[in-house]
Amino acid sequence: MRDPFLERMTVIPLGDDVLEGLFHRGQRIPPCLILPPLPELGGSMETPVCIELSWALSRAGHATLRFNYRGVGASTGRRPDDLDLVEDVGAGVEQLVTTVEVPRVCLVGYSFGAFVGAAAALRDPRVSHLVLVAPPTRRYAFDWPALAARDLRLHAIFAEHDDYCDREATSAAVISAGGAISLVLDADHFFSCGLDRVGRLAAEAVAR
């Protein structure tokens, strides 16, 4: 096979707990940490969108790491409050910068993962890029002024028919924060249509 998509299992330490993860090596900067959607709705690193993002970014040459939050899959511990999952993201960032030996990473968050990723980016100076895939802005409050002040490379990818996102207001907020936007036509929040397009757009966003 040419350029096979072969991830290796990894264990991410987090205090007394460990997180289950899958890592794919790559040489292109920045490496990418992929953040899954809400666990209560079945979100995990095996969600099709997360798999597609891993595949597309790895094909583009980036190292990728996707993982399960505490209490999901083989990750130990109990499910914390939503914003406490920022600690899980921080553990993933630490694992990625240590493994790849670079100081900065990109967070690629899908759905709820976009919300957690945005919160984590405000706390962690090692985050240089932030890609928000189908950000659920009708359910969660994103701190757009703080993200603008953070001076990130910000990009949002929207689904055309997404009941969880106020696309007009969110597009304006992303652009006002210095970011860019992309749209997947005919897609809903779960990308049952247009999944391959999500991966390509994410890879293009990180490359910029």
Secondary structure, 3 states (H helix, E strand, C coil): CCCCCCCEEEEEEECCEEEEEEEECCCEEEEEEEECCCHHHCCCCCCHHHHHHHHHHHHCCEEEEEECCCCCCCCCCCCCCHHHHHHHHHHHHHHHHHHHCCCCEEEEEECHHHHHHHHHHHHCCCEEEEEEECCCCCCCCCCHHHHHHHCCEEEEEEEEECCCCCHHHHHHHHHHCCCEEEEEEEEECCCCCCHHHHHHHHHHHHHC
